[in-house]
Amino acid sequence: MPRRNRPTREEQNDLRRTFYERIGRGDMTIPETMKAMREMTGLTQAEFAAHRGVSRRVIQDIERGTGNPTVDSLNSRSSGRKKATTLART
């Protein structure tokens, strides 16, 4: 499958702004969050999976809502990164 076109800087900023507004309101599911994070970078599922250190299937399952990641496993994917993604327990 061909790579998607990366969003422009302006499009990325708009996507980020929307993302953080929705996160702030608490109205995003884990699948929506994962897909939004991937789309902000313009990466394919395979590229995003490689970046996160998981298989493409894991990303597919999470985005479909059929994956069952734990909070600890989601947080462990971001450890050691400059910008850690931390999800709060609710």
C-alpha positions in Angstrom: 0.0 0.0 0.0 1.5 3.4 -0.9 2.5 5.8 1.8 0.0 8.6 2.6 1.0 12.1 1.9 2.4 13.7 5.0 0.3 16.6 6.3 1.7 20.1 5.8 3.0 21.9 8.9 -0.2 23.9 9.0 -2.3 20.8 8.8 -0.2 19.1 11.5 -0.8 22.1 13.8 -4.5 22.0 13.2 -4.6 18.2 13.9 -2.6 18.7 17.1 -4.8 21.6 18.2 -7.9 19.4 17.7 -6.2 16.4 19.3 -5.3 18.3 22.5 -8.7 20.0 22.7 -10.4 16.6 22.5 -8.0 15.0 25.0 -8.7 18.0 27.3 -12.4 17.3 27.1 -11.8 13.6 27.6 -13.9 12.6 24.6 -11.4 10.4 22.7 -11.3 6.7 22.9 -8.0 4.8 22.8 -8.6 3.8 19.2 -9.4 7.4 18.2 -6.3 8.6 20.1 -4.0 6.1 18.4 -5.3 6.9 14.9 -5.1 10.6 15.5 -1.5 10.4 16.7 -0.6 8.4 13.6 -2.4 10.7 11.2 -0.7 13.8 12.7 2.6 12.4 11.5 1.3 11.1 8.2 2.7 7.6 8.9 1.2 4.4 7.7 0.2 1.8 10.3 3.4 -0.2 9.5 5.6 2.9 9.9 3.9 4.0 13.1 4.1 0.4 14.5 7.9 0.3 13.8 8.3 3.7 15.4 6.4 2.5 18.5 8.2 -0.8 18.7 5.1 -3.0 18.1 3.8 -5.0 15.1 1.4 -3.5 12.5 -1.2 -5.9 13.7 -1.2 -4.3 17.2 -1.8 -0.9 15.7 -4.5 -2.2 13.5 -6.3 -4.0 16.4 -6.1 -0.9 18.6 -7.4 1.4 15.9 -10.3 -1.0 15.1 -11.1 -1.2 18.8 -10.5 -4.9 18.9 -7.1 -4.7 20.6 -7.0 -4.7 24.4 -3.9 -2.8 25.5 -3.3 -2.2 29.2 -2.4 1.3 30.5 1.0 0.0 31.5 1.7 -1.4 28.0 0.7 1.8 26.4 2.9 3.8 28.7 5.8 1.4 28.2 5.8 2.1 24.5 6.7 5.7 25.2 9.4 5.2 27.8 12.7 6.5 26.7 11.2 8.9 24.2 11.7 12.7 24.4 8.0 13.3 24.4 6.4 10.6 26.5 2.8 9.8 25.9 1.2 9.0 29.3 -2.4 7.9 29.7 -4.2 8.5 32.9 -6.2 5.8 34.6 -9.8 6.7 35.0 
